[in-house]
Amino acid sequence: MNSIFGSPELLETLKEHMQLEQYAKGDIIENAGDVSKRLFFIKKGIIRVFYRTAGREICCHFAKENEILTGIDSFFTGKPTIYTSQALETTECYSLTKNNLDWVFDHVEGMDRYGRIFMIEAYSELVERYNSIVSMSAEERYEDFMNKHSDLLNRVPLGYISSYLGMKQETLSRIRSKQN
Protein backbone atom coordinates (compact mmCIF):
# COMPACT_ATOMS: atom_id res chain seq x y z
CA MET A 1 0.00 0.00 0.00
CA ASN A 2 2.93 2.34 0.36
CA SER A 3 3.06 2.71 -3.41
CA ILE A 4 -0.53 3.98 -3.42
CA PHE A 5 0.10 6.77 -0.95
CA GLY A 6 3.85 7.27 -1.04
CA SER A 7 4.15 8.46 2.54
CA PRO A 8 4.39 5.87 5.35
CA GLU A 9 3.00 8.51 7.73
CA LEU A 10 -0.07 9.02 5.58
CA LEU A 11 -0.57 5.27 5.38
CA GLU A 12 -0.41 4.93 9.18
CA THR A 13 -2.97 7.73 9.58
CA LEU A 14 -5.29 6.01 7.11
CA LYS A 15 -4.93 2.62 8.81
CA GLU A 16 -6.44 4.15 11.95
CA HIS A 17 -9.69 4.57 9.99
CA MET A 18 -9.60 1.31 8.01
CA GLN A 19 -10.52 -2.26 8.75
CA LEU A 20 -8.47 -5.23 7.56
CA GLU A 21 -10.68 -7.75 5.75
CA GLN A 22 -9.84 -11.21 4.46
CA TYR A 23 -11.60 -13.17 1.76
CA ALA A 24 -11.14 -16.76 0.62
CA LYS A 25 -10.87 -17.63 -3.05
CA GLY A 26 -14.37 -17.45 -4.54
CA ASP A 27 -15.86 -15.20 -1.83
CA ILE A 28 -18.23 -12.51 -3.03
CA ILE A 29 -17.16 -9.15 -1.66
CA GLU A 30 -20.06 -7.10 -2.99
CA ASN A 31 -23.17 -8.19 -4.88
CA ALA A 32 -25.00 -6.52 -7.71
CA GLY A 33 -28.01 -4.71 -6.28
CA ASP A 34 -26.17 -3.66 -3.11
CA VAL A 35 -24.94 -0.17 -2.38
CA SER A 36 -21.14 -0.10 -2.35
CA LYS A 37 -20.28 1.16 1.12
CA ARG A 38 -16.53 0.56 1.20
CA LEU A 39 -13.43 1.53 -0.68
CA PHE A 40 -10.86 -1.30 -0.75
CA PHE A 41 -7.07 -0.99 -0.74
CA ILE A 42 -5.82 -4.39 -1.83
CA LYS A 43 -2.90 -5.62 0.21
CA LYS A 44 -2.74 -9.17 -1.21
CA GLY A 45 -4.74 -11.07 -3.81
CA ILE A 46 -6.88 -10.29 -6.80
CA ILE A 47 -10.52 -9.36 -7.26
CA ARG A 48 -12.58 -9.55 -10.42
CA VAL A 49 -15.53 -7.27 -11.09
CA PHE A 50 -18.32 -8.48 -13.34
CA TYR A 51 -21.96 -8.00 -14.24
CA ARG A 52 -24.59 -10.39 -15.48
CA THR A 53 -26.53 -9.98 -18.68
CA ALA A 54 -28.52 -12.46 -20.77
CA GLY A 55 -27.46 -15.28 -18.46
CA ARG A 56 -23.75 -14.55 -18.86
CA GLU A 57 -21.12 -13.00 -16.63
CA ILE A 58 -19.18 -10.20 -18.27
CA CYS A 59 -15.87 -9.40 -16.59
CA CYS A 60 -15.06 -5.70 -16.66
CA HIS A 61 -12.18 -5.20 -14.23
CA PHE A 62 -9.41 -6.91 -12.26
CA ALA A 63 -7.85 -5.32 -9.19
CA LYS A 64 -4.70 -6.63 -7.52
CA GLU A 65 -2.11 -5.71 -4.92
CA ASN A 66 -1.59 -2.00 -4.31
CA GLU A 67 -4.72 -1.04 -6.21
CA ILE A 68 -7.92 0.59 -5.04
CA LEU A 69 -11.35 -0.86 -5.75
CA THR A 70 -14.92 0.21 -5.16
CA GLY A 71 -18.22 0.16 -7.00
CA ILE A 72 -17.54 3.76 -7.96
CA ASP A 73 -20.97 4.11 -9.57
CA SER A 74 -22.56 3.29 -6.24
CA PHE A 75 -20.05 4.39 -3.59
CA PHE A 76 -20.36 8.09 -4.37
CA THR A 77 -24.05 8.17 -5.34
CA GLY A 78 -25.55 5.76 -2.81
CA LYS A 79 -27.40 3.95 -5.60
CA PRO A 80 -27.26 0.15 -6.01
CA THR A 81 -24.45 -1.13 -8.20
CA ILE A 82 -24.88 -3.47 -11.15
CA TYR A 83 -21.48 -5.04 -10.42
CA THR A 84 -20.42 -8.02 -8.33
CA SER A 85 -16.88 -8.31 -7.00
CA GLN A 86 -15.30 -11.67 -6.20
CA ALA A 87 -11.94 -12.75 -4.76
CA LEU A 88 -10.01 -14.89 -7.25
CA GLU A 89 -7.34 -15.70 -4.69
CA THR A 90 -7.08 -15.48 -0.94
CA THR A 91 -7.34 -11.73 -0.60
CA GLU A 92 -6.51 -9.24 2.14
CA CYS A 93 -7.57 -5.65 1.86
CA TYR A 94 -8.10 -2.60 3.97
CA SER A 95 -11.57 -1.12 3.70
CA LEU A 96 -12.63 2.43 4.31
CA THR A 97 -16.28 3.42 4.64
CA LYS A 98 -17.69 6.47 2.86
CA ASN A 99 -18.07 8.27 6.20
CA ASN A 100 -14.47 7.52 7.15
CA LEU A 101 -13.25 8.55 3.72
CA ASP A 102 -15.10 11.85 4.01
CA TRP A 103 -13.53 12.39 7.44
CA VAL A 104 -10.07 11.61 6.08
CA PHE A 105 -10.54 14.04 3.16
CA ASP A 106 -11.58 16.75 5.62
CA HIS A 107 -8.89 16.14 8.25
CA VAL A 108 -5.80 14.53 6.72
CA GLU A 109 -3.51 16.88 4.86
CA GLY A 110 -2.74 15.71 1.35
CA MET A 111 -5.65 13.28 0.99
CA ASP A 112 -7.49 15.53 -1.44
CA ARG A 113 -4.55 15.08 -3.82
CA TYR A 114 -4.84 11.28 -3.64
CA GLY A 115 -8.59 11.53 -4.17
CA ARG A 116 -7.99 13.50 -7.35
CA ILE A 117 -5.36 11.01 -8.51
CA PHE A 118 -7.76 8.11 -7.89
CA MET A 119 -10.59 9.78 -9.81
CA ILE A 120 -8.32 10.71 -12.72
CA GLU A 121 -6.93 7.17 -12.91
CA ALA A 122 -10.42 5.63 -12.70
CA TYR A 123 -11.71 7.90 -15.48
CA SER A 124 -8.62 7.36 -17.65
CA GLU A 125 -8.93 3.59 -17.27
CA LEU A 126 -12.59 3.76 -18.27
CA VAL A 127 -11.79 5.79 -21.38
CA GLU A 128 -8.93 3.45 -22.33
CA ARG A 129 -11.17 0.42 -21.84
CA TYR A 130 -13.94 1.94 -23.97
CA ASN A 131 -11.49 2.91 -26.71
CA SER A 132 -10.01 -0.59 -26.82
CA ILE A 133 -13.43 -2.15 -27.20
CA VAL A 134 -14.57 0.14 -30.00
CA SER A 135 -11.33 0.60 -31.92
CA MET A 136 -9.13 -2.49 -31.49
CA SER A 137 -9.28 -5.93 -33.05
CA ALA A 138 -9.35 -8.99 -30.80
CA GLU A 139 -5.63 -9.51 -31.41
CA GLU A 140 -4.86 -5.89 -30.52
CA ARG A 141 -6.94 -6.10 -27.33
CA TYR A 142 -5.04 -9.22 -26.26
CA GLU A 143 -1.68 -7.60 -27.05
CA ASP A 144 -2.69 -4.49 -25.10
CA PHE A 145 -3.78 -6.67 -22.16
CA MET A 146 -0.45 -8.50 -22.21
CA ASN A 147 1.48 -5.20 -22.28
CA LYS A 148 -0.44 -3.86 -19.29
CA HIS A 149 -1.44 -6.95 -17.30
CA SER A 150 0.75 -9.91 -18.27
CA ASP A 151 1.17 -10.72 -14.57
CA LEU A 152 -2.52 -11.69 -14.44
CA LEU A 153 -2.21 -14.44 -17.04
CA ASN A 154 -1.16 -17.09 -14.51
CA ARG A 155 -3.48 -15.81 -11.79
CA VAL A 156 -6.79 -15.40 -13.61
CA PRO A 157 -8.71 -18.13 -15.47
CA LEU A 158 -8.64 -17.66 -19.25
CA GLY A 159 -12.43 -17.59 -19.36
CA TYR A 160 -12.43 -14.42 -17.25
CA ILE A 161 -9.69 -12.88 -19.37
CA SER A 162 -11.55 -13.65 -22.60
CA SER A 163 -14.71 -12.11 -21.14
CA TYR A 164 -12.75 -9.02 -20.11
CA LEU A 165 -11.37 -8.77 -23.64
CA GLY A 166 -14.82 -9.14 -25.18
CA MET A 167 -14.19 -12.40 -26.98
CA LYS A 168 -15.00 -16.08 -26.68
CA GLN A 169 -12.48 -18.28 -24.92
CA GLU A 170 -11.91 -20.19 -28.18
CA THR A 171 -10.94 -16.94 -29.90
CA LEU A 172 -8.48 -16.12 -27.12
CA SER A 173 -6.99 -19.62 -27.35
CA ARG A 174 -6.58 -19.22 -31.12
CA ILE A 175 -4.87 -15.85 -30.71
CA ARG A 176 -2.54 -17.21 -28.04
CA SER A 177 -1.61 -20.26 -30.12
CA LYS A 178 -0.74 -18.02 -33.09
CA GLN A 179 1.59 -15.95 -30.91
CA ASN A 180 3.44 -18.96 -29.46
N, C-alpha and C positions, 0 to 999 in steps of 0.2 A: 504493500500500500504506500510505501514511501514514494514510489515513482509517481503516484497519482497526485500527491500533495507537496512533494519536494521537501518540506520542512518537517523534521521529526517532532518539533514542538507543536506544530499545527496538528499533526497526526495524534499526538497524545491528548491534546485538547478535545479533538473530535471523539476519540475513544471513550471519553467520559460520558458522551451522549449517545453512544451506540451500544448495540447488543450483539454479541457473537452468536451466530446461528450455524447449525450443522445440518446437512442434508445427506441422506444416503442416495446412491445411484438410483435413479428412477423416481425419486420424490418430486411431487408437484409443489412448487414454491408459491405460485399464485395461479388461480384459475380464471379462465375467461368468465366474465359476468361479475367478478369481484371488483371492488375499488382497490387500486394499488395504493397501499398505505405506507410502504417502506421503499427506501432507496438502498440498494445493496452495493457494498464495496467487496469485491470478490478477493478473498485471501488465497484460496486454493480451490481448484476444480473448474468445472465448466458447466454452463447453463445454456440450454437452447430455449428460444422463444418461438412459439408457433401459434397459428390460428387454424380453426377448422372451417372448411367450406365444402359443400357437396360430398360429405362423407370422407373427405381427405384432410390430412394434416399438412399445412404449408409452413415450412420452417422459414422464418424471416430474420433471425439473428442468433449469433452465438456470443456469449460473454465468458471470458476466462480471467485468470489471475491478473490482478492490478487493473481491472476494468470496473466500471460502474454500470449498474443495471437497475432499471425501474420500468414500470408500464407508464412511460412518460405521458401518454395520452390520458391516463387516468390519475396519476399521482398529483398533477398540478391542477386538474379540473374537478376532481372528485367524482367523475362519471365512471361507470363500469368499463373495464377494458375488454377488448375482444381477444386478447392474447393470454396464452397459458405459458408459464415458464417451468422448466423441468431440469433437475440436476442430471447431467449425463455421467458424472463421476461423483465420488464422495466429495462434497463441497462444503467449504467453510467460508462464511462471509459475515461482514459486519453490516448491520442494518441500522438505518436512521429513519425515524418517523418524520412525517411532514412537519409536525409541531416542533420536533427537535431540530430539524433542518432550518426552519424559520428562525428559531432561537439562535442557532449558530450563525446564520447570515447576519442577524442583528447585533450579535455580541462578540464574534471572533473576527479580529482584524485580518483582512486578506481573503476571507471566504467568498466575498462577492466576486473576486477575480476568478476563483475556481468554479463558481457557479456559471459565470460567463463562458469559461473555457468548456465546461461540460455541455452547455447548450449549443455552443458553436460546433463542437465535435459531433454531437447528436444530429444536428441539422445537416452538417456536411456529409456525414455517413448516409443519411437518408437520401440526399441528393445524388451522391455517388451510386447508391444502390438502385435508385430509380433510373439513372442514366445507363447503368449497365444492363438493366432489364430491357430498356427500349432501344438501345443502340448497339449492343454487342451480340455477336453470334454465340452459340453455346460454347464453342471452342475458346472464344475470347473471354467469356465469363469464367470458364474453368481456369484459364491461364491467369486472369486477374486474381481469382481466389487463391491460387497457388502462390502468387507473388506477395499477397497480403496475409494469408492465413495458412501457409503450408504446415505449420505446427499442429493444426487441427486434424490433418488427414489421418493420423494414427490414433486420434482420441475421439473422433466422431464417426458414427456409422455412415457408410456411403449413401444410404437412403436419405438421411437427413441432409447431407451435403448436396445431393442431387435436387432435393426439394428446394433448398436454399438457392440453388443456381437456376431454378425454374426449368428443370429437365427431368426426364424419366431416368431411373437408375441405369437402364440399359444404354441410354445415350451417354451417360457419364462413363460407364465401363468401356464403351467403344472409343470415346475420346482418350481415355487413359491408356488403352491398349495401343492406340496409334502413336502416342507420345513415348512409349517405352521401347 
